[in-house]
């Protein structure tokens, strides 16, 4: 992103850390009562790179008469749909700062997961690199000695010794490739995950093979949904409209589709309990809370309570992830590399001893 123009042919999506920083700046300006078009243009001078350019672009759009949501829509290629939906929900509820705080909590929790997973990968990667280096040293030092020993005893080379000899002779070709390729793949994986954390329908998809990570993401989605819908309900935004905005902010396609069906039923005159009978994308606990809250006229309070419960669950799973993931990764990567090294060392030795013991 080289210019402030919205017609930039190759705009870059904002990074999650930058989104949090921009979000905090907007929230501070709203609380201070400063006109956003002026505040964003002033703030843009203090922000670096693409973040400052984006703030200036938003301020420019608003100075031309656009609302905040319209300005963000004009910069839709740079701002994720999830974030734009949250801002729209906050504006409709008349509680934009509270909605922006919900975004900050959500984004920071995603960054925390990303940070902990990254740190958890460092130690196993070091173990793998050291084990791999030892394997290369063994191929360079031990295998030629095994080969010389077999030649002196006039023994035929066995299967394992022949294979390891070939690896030893071609080590200069393939040896440097594997660690460079591995580090490159891991680096690209982490970079791509960070870029997709806040994109609609793609949050955490690259962490789907890691235990507990999907549960963290799901609970955060539900907490965010409950927070926003509670805000909208409290400000008397029609439920059929609020449920669509809140669901859109989760980025969950199944939940969005289910919410569209609920919205249509609500508009046709069904009660919330009737509309949610087939809402299988919603967890049963959340459905029960919403139905009970509507019956008791405490829907906003029920949703706030649900948001706190789901956020607590996400934090608990995050703690479990930070403790268990390094142990699992070390056991799999470090243990596997050690077994390969030990097998490569002892297989030709056992093979030679068998040849010597043969009549």
TIMIKE-117591 format. One line per 3 residues: number of its first residue (from 1); for each residue x, y, z of C-alpha. Coordinates in steps of 0.05 Angstrom, whole numbers. Layout:
BEGIN
NUM> X:Y:Z  ...
END
This chain:
BEGIN
1> 0:0:0  38:59:-26  -15:114:-27
4> -75:138:10  -120:127:-49  -175:76:-42
7> -162:57:-114  -94:28:-97  -85:-31:-143
10> -52:-74:-90  -74:-53:-20  -50:-96:37
13> -94:-122:93  -76:-91:160  -38:-134:210
16> -73:-156:273  -26:-116:318  -39:-54:275
19> -114:-66:278  -111:-67:354  -71:-2:354
22> -120:32:306  -179:6:345  -152:34:410
25> -139:102:377  -211:105:351  -239:85:419
28> -197:139:454  -221:192:404  -294:172:413
31> -289:175:489  -255:243:486  -310:270:441
34> -260:290:387  -289:290:316  -261:227:284
37> -244:259:217  -199:309:252  -172:261:304
40> -154:206:254  -117:256:209  -77:280:269
43> -64:210:295  -39:188:226  23:232:235
46> 43:193:297  31:124:267  81:90:223
49> 76:60:154  12:29:128  -23:40:195
52> -13:116:190  -35:115:117  -98:77:135
55> -115:125:191  -105:184:144  -148:150:91
58> -205:139:141  -200:211:164  -202:235:92
61> -264:195:76  -300:221:138  -281:293:123
64> -317:284:56  -382:268:94  -378:193:101
67> -395:159:167  -344:115:203  -376:52:177
70> -378:80:106  -305:101:110  -286:31:133
73> -327:1:77  -287:44:28  -224:13:57
76> -254:-58:58  -193:-88:24  -150:-66:84
79> -199:-79:141  -228:-148:155  -303:-157:149
82> -306:-181:221  -280:-115:246  -325:-74:201
85> -385:-113:227  -366:-99:299  -361:-25:285
88> -428:-25:250  -459:-62:310  -428:-13:359
91> -454:47:320  -524:19:316  -523:4:390
94> -498:74:406  -441:44:446  -383:45:398
97> -328:47:453  -356:-15:486  -358:-52:419
100> -287:-30:404  -265:-56:472  -296:-123:454
103> -254:-123:390  -191:-109:429  -204:-166:477
106> -219:-213:420  -158:-193:378  -111:-194:438
109> -133:-264:456  -118:-287:384  -50:-254:388
112> -37:-288:454  -53:-356:424  -8:-341:365
115> 49:-318:411  44:-379:456  41:-428:397
118> 102:-394:366  142:-398:431  120:-470:440
121> 149:-487:371  217:-456:386  244:-509:434
124> 223:-570:393  253:-537:332  319:-528:368
127> 317:-601:390  304:-622:318  361:-580:290
130> 411:-607:341  389:-679:329  393:-668:254
133> 463:-639:261  485:-700:302  456:-744:247
136> 498:-708:195  560:-715:238  547:-789:245
139> 539:-797:170  605:-760:159  646:-794:213
142> 616:-862:231  589:-890:165  656:-886:129
145> 687:-926:187  632:-978:183  644:-982:108
148> 720:-991:119  707:-1044:172  663:-1083:124
151> 715:-1078:68  771:-1102:114  730:-1162:136
154> 711:-1174:63  638:-1172:83  583:-1153:34
157> 549:-1087:51  480:-1099:80  417:-1061:62
160> 423:-1009:118  497:-996:109  488:-988:34
163> 432:-938:44  470:-898:97  532:-898:53
166> 492:-868:-3  465:-815:44  536:-800:69
169> 562:-791:-2  506:-745:-23  501:-707:42
172> 528:-642:13  469:-640:-35  410:-654:11
175> 439:-638:79  428:-562:81  361:-567:45
178> 319:-600:100  330:-550:157  323:-490:111
181> 259:-519:82  232:-535:151  246:-467:179
184> 217:-434:117  153:-475:121  144:-460:196
187> 158:-386:185  109:-381:127  57:-420:167
190> 62:-373:226  62:-311:181  2:-335:142
193> -35:-353:206  -24:-283:233  -50:-253:168
196> -114:-294:171  -131:-288:245  -185:-236:235
199> -210:-255:165  -281:-278:160  -288:-353:161
202> -213:-365:166  -195:-349:237  -151:-403:268
205> -160:-451:210  -85:-461:206  -85:-482:280
208> -138:-535:269  -90:-592:279  -65:-566:347
211> -101:-593:408  -145:-543:445  -134:-487:393
214> -201:-497:359  -236:-496:426  -203:-430:443
217> -225:-400:378  -297:-426:384  -305:-400:455
220> -277:-332:434  -326:-329:376  -385:-344:422
223> -361:-293:473  -355:-240:419  -424:-257:391
226> -456:-254:460  -421:-188:477  -444:-153:414
229> -515:-181:414  -521:-160:487  -500:-89:469
232> -549:-86:411  -606:-114:453  -592:-65:510
235> -597:-7:461  -663:-35:433  -636:-51:364
238> -688:-99:333  -668:-171:350  -674:-195:278
241> -623:-141:258  -577:-149:318  -571:-224:311
244> -547:-216:239  -495:-163:257  -470:-203:317
247> -465:-268:278  -429:-233:221  -376:-209:270
250> -358:-282:287  -336:-300:216  -369:-369:226
253> -406:-387:162  -452:-438:195  -471:-389:250
256> -483:-333:200  -528:-378:158  -566:-402:219
259> -574:-330:243  -603:-310:176  -656:-364:183
262> -671:-341:255  -677:-269:231  -727:-288:177
265> -769:-326:227  -768:-268:277  -791:-221:222
268> -848:-268:205  -873:-264:277  -842:-325:311
271> -815:-319:382  -741:-327:394  -752:-396:424
274> -790:-418:362  -740:-387:315  -681:-422:348
277> -710:-492:349  -668:-513:289  -608:-467:302
280> -558:-524:308  -499:-478:295  -513:-448:364
283> -490:-489:424  -548:-515:466  -526:-475:527
286> -527:-409:489  -595:-426:458  -623:-441:527
289> -596:-376:557  -624:-335:499  -692:-368:502
292> -696:-361:578  -672:-289:575  -726:-271:525
295> -780:-303:567  -757:-267:630  -742:-202:592
298> -669:-205:613  -639:-223:545  -583:-171:549
301> -562:-194:619  -564:-267:597  -520:-252:537
304> -470:-214:580  -468:-274:627  -457:-321:569
307> -400:-278:542  -364:-281:609  -372:-357:613
310> -346:-369:542  -288:-321:553  -268:-358:617
313> -270:-424:579  -225:-395:526  -174:-372:578
316> -174:-440:612  -161:-475:546  -106:-425:530
319> -71:-441:595  -76:-515:579  -49:-503:510
322> 11:-464:535  29:-521:583  14:-582:540
325> 36:-561:470  111:-556:485  110:-625:519
328> 73:-657:461  117:-624:408  181:-644:444
331> 157:-715:452  139:-722:379  195:-682:346
334> 252:-692:396  234:-764:411  225:-782:338
337> 291:-750:318  328:-787:374  298:-854:352
340> 319:-842:280  389:-823:302  396:-884:347
343> 369:-931:293  415:-903:240  474:-913:287
346> 460:-983:311  427:-1014:248  493:-1021:209
349> 530:-1043:272  480:-1100:284  483:-1117:210
352> 559:-1124:213  557:-1166:276  508:-1213:243
355> 554:-1221:183  612:-1236:229  571:-1288:268
358> 547:-1322:204  580:-1389:189
END
